[in-house]
Amino acid sequence: MFSQLFLVVLVFFYASAQDVVQDVKLDNKEVRCLVCEATIRELTEAVKHSDKSQTVKIGGHRLDSQGNYNDPRTVPAAQSEIFLSELMEQICNKMDDYVRGLWKSNGTLTILKMVSATGQMNPHMSEVEFVQDDDLNKSLKYYCETIIEEFEENIIKYYQKREENIETKFCIDESYICPVKKTKLPSKEL
């Protein structure tokens, strides 16, 4: 408990010492795109760290159109609709760990995760000018929730198929959440 409190205080003082940009007009479509990518990254990490030994039975207990009985099949829990839906209900809470910012090197908008999964501060924080906003980044969580609500079935299908590069395929190629096809920059956020 003490270490978490210490970390929060440390992040606060570190952020206070950083450059904070005010009165920046942000393109909501660009912010939504960045939130989509961060959401899918967080979801992918959660799926990767799920218990691989857990399985669930799906389907079965019904007759098909030819009158044949279909036995339920066993799949990894990380591919079940129920598991993925429950995970998605919680994933948007992770947006509280992100802040908006502009890369000092090129002025490009980013959302930066302040603390890594290991509890360490993001080493790229000094490379970003934070963007102060009135809602204390609550809109990041809102964007996440609307994306999950609108596209839950599609997201589940990607994870059930074990697609690679879900972030790019979903956020850019299929759902058109990102306003234009963009070249994927190396992810410094994680």
Salt bridges, closest charged atoms under 4 A:
ASP19 OD2 - LYS104 NZ 3.50
GLU37 OE2 - LYS182 NZ 3.14
GLU42 OE2 - LYS113 NZ 2.80
GLU45 OE2 - LYS48 NZ 3.75
GLU45 OE1 - HIS49 ND1 3.61
GLU127 OE2 - HIS124 ND1 3.11
GLU127 OE1 - LYS188 NZ 3.45
ASP133 OD2 - ARG100 NE 3.44
ASP135 OD2 - ARG100 NH2 3.96
GLU150 OE1 - ARG32 NH2 3.17
GLU163 OE1 - LYS169 NZ 2.83
GLU167 OE2 - ARG41 NH1 3.22
GLU167 OE2 - LYS184 NZ 2.51
ASP173 OD1 - LYS181 NZ 3.33
GLU189 OE1 - ARG41 NH2 3.98
